[in-house]
């Protein structure tokens, strides 16, 4: 991902301290896998791919609750309809080009939390923070909430510097970093610092024609649609939010995507949505409580009601499966959730009516609904587990293993 500005270094011979900078960061064998200590000591930010799993794990490690990242594979209306609602914001990855500065705000409006990207490769964290810090009533976690409060009166540039110097954010961001990621980033900065003025000018011209990849954010804030690009000095207002803000931002995204030649996939779109588990678990709690209350009522007025439910027309027993009638940790369902669940007006009306056949019929509908709820919860849980596994794979240092394998093969060949 592109940096906000090119770092300027003084010319002349390099000092011994600058020559050994990487050696101080990685005092052990450079080919050894990166340790947690290496990641903490390292001063940079690693590049992060546009993989929803990585962003979900970052949010989890930040302490943010109730937000989940989904990939958007198409801007077709049929695809967008499948996104969980509400959609808090979009993150768009593309080859960055600067827009007309006159379209930007003169200053960051009150009520909009916006940070510049002032550190190379930090755009993933900047884009995430620019969205979650503007979503009302989202649990940010202790560290991010304190950070948001602390930077409330900062300018976008100062917020960007604060992000780059916030150890907690940097450690989460770099938890995916492999040794090669860090060494490559350091080498790039070293080459920028030691290259001649002519070479730097040629490099700047190349960067202008071949811009780096960069994450920007789009989201509604207090009735206005905003583009939040950390490489621009101020946020850009795209107008009042209409009922479907995704459709409103669609032309802007399609215009950027149209710049690429046919067959090129030089962009990606991620959505930040309300975590479906926030609704699925309470729905399951209400379902369980409703089934239990209807069953209790039937036990009182018709003790043999189960004979009508668990027996088919030919007299054979009918299985009810693993029906939940109490808490179940497997689904994240506690007894407190069940106790606090409120019965719907439909349930209360049925209990008042006293029509046994209607009650039994609706109870069967609830059992069918419960099966679907439990399946949806399991799918979300498996998705979260898959995210964790993909994140662990991303940080695995295969390069060190390959080098070790090559050494052993070389040693074996020399022995023979």
Buried (B, 14 or more C-beta within 10 A) or exposed (E): BBBBEEEEBEEEEBEEEEEEBBEEBBEEEBBBBBEEEBBEEBBBBBBBBBBBBBBBBBBBBBBBBBBBBBEBEEBEEEEBEEEBEEBBBBBBBBBBEEEEEEEBBEEBBEEBBBBBBBBBBBBBBBBBBBBBBBBEEBEBBEBBBEBBEEBEEBBBBBBBBBBBEBEBBBBBBBBBBBBBBBBEBBEBBBEBBEBEEEEBEEBEEEEEEEBBBBBBBBBBBEEBBBBBBBBBBBBBBBEEBEEEBBEBBBEBBEEBBEEEEEEEEEBBBBBBBBBBBEBBBBBBBBBBBBBBBBBEBBEEEBEEBBEEBEEEEEEEEEEEEEEBEEBBEEBBBBEEBBEEBEBEEEBEEBBEEEEBEEBBEBBEEBBEBBBEBBEBBEEBBEBBEEBEEBBEEBBEBEBBEEBEEEEEEEEEEEEE
